[in-house]
């Protein structure tokens, strides 16, 4: 007598599995995708705009005098990015450079408000990203943070061999993070010789 393995029989109906996440519009590409909150980024944009990969910088560090002095140990031209942490992700909202002394330039940003106030940590949004349901009638537009505390809280940096190299990298970072549409930068990068 032959011994056969037990078979798993079904009634032929397929099981429908529903994604528990609602569809939201991607913050960058504006395509619909499943997301946990209204400003979620789709997986392809998250990979494309991965902060540290795109920046080619060290960080992120708290934006305070002690952390700057500890991280930057020499006077040099270089590049920086400013933003906030959202969970484990460093969200970049400003990119810049120094043609002579990166450490001094970063010290100038400690406690300074963001230039436009258009972007900020999702946790700081006055309308509460983590709350489910419709937004109140008097909620600010989604592009605005609406928080009285709008100073950047984190930075990343990289040294450059020259002012020209820092300028070229600032352009790459500016383009990679969406230029005027994705950053708080009020102007495009400007050459020191201009």
Steps between C-alpha positions, in 0.01 A plus 500: 500500500633840398517777756418840357557840657193679625355752259365839579160537340326832450157581372649675194415853613794737523550702810496878457751684712445869545783742569424670832673826393293762319622647172683831537675733257882481500657818636751518207362326189129555585403139403263300719642225722410329828612716792465549872465881497403772248860605426642150445759446229463209256767225513660601168539864609625390843777301332574779252508775760656304784657781700843371584546317169413811297689740723829310520548655846569401858218536747243575609599677821310728738527860379665650805840655574634197687414249227645727228830541688518127566423392140695766307862510609662723236451819305404406144260572216207260498133423463216455746136398519250611763175336602321284753478137605174319428545169680823357360499720188690827461269731301701764314344843448802723436834445327792739504874542494788699638787600272742549792384380846222242518503483881451877533215492245318224692537687831312785329197271454465397867160623623424686176149448358462338160499768228152429368328285761351287220642174623557336832492185700171314452481470877499882526208551262223679688228292333646172637613255235451204730131572554247313286198665345433826324698815564331782690364789295765743624797263438794656314578389145691172488815671370529720808616384838307759700719455805644783705825300532637481148875468558674207336603234751751284306789538257721290275828613345791420272833673449600620151845538345419846367229763477435386141444139614264620776303706246467204261382271781251760624342495153482119500332499843268785403383310191478162678264638766263683266645852479258779591206257505654261752726722709480815711788655304383843384739510201692260281866442590709805408868483413736698725644659185157628389 
